[in-house]
């Protein structure tokens, strides 16, 4: 039985989060990326609880004055409008456990279908941007992604932030009518 505060994972997608609200059969999950998404109970699995079980005795309690505060200043400025967008790693070792016995065609098919699932999910849930990490390699997966993305209307894509992802990632933007 899923309850508010449970850590859950979506069975068919690479999405984890915390249960925020339960309305009838609809469960609202705040994802690790900060999005509130709705699911049915049969789409989720409990992976842990938000509650901590902590036990200690009085001799372990330390006076607060004894704990030194870190001596640094966070100089990183974040825009209030900046929302973290999900990124999905398409490297085969991140998608399946036993990939060594797979042919190159089977690997490419799994990666392409996973990318398509993430793209469709983003469109359905009105997520404005996602990043697919495909790696550099020989460029076969990137070419396949370019072909796949060209078949969608209202979708634009470009190389992702080099500082964060290097050359092996693609940012995908979704134009969505209100």
Secondary structure by P-SEA (a helix, b strand, c coil): cccccccccccccccccccccccccbbbbbcccbbbbbbccccccccccccccccccccccccccccccccccccbbbbccbbbbbbbbccccccccccccccaaaaaaaaaaaaaaaaaaaaaacccbbbbbbccccaaaaaaaaaaaaacccccccccccccccccbbbbbbbccc
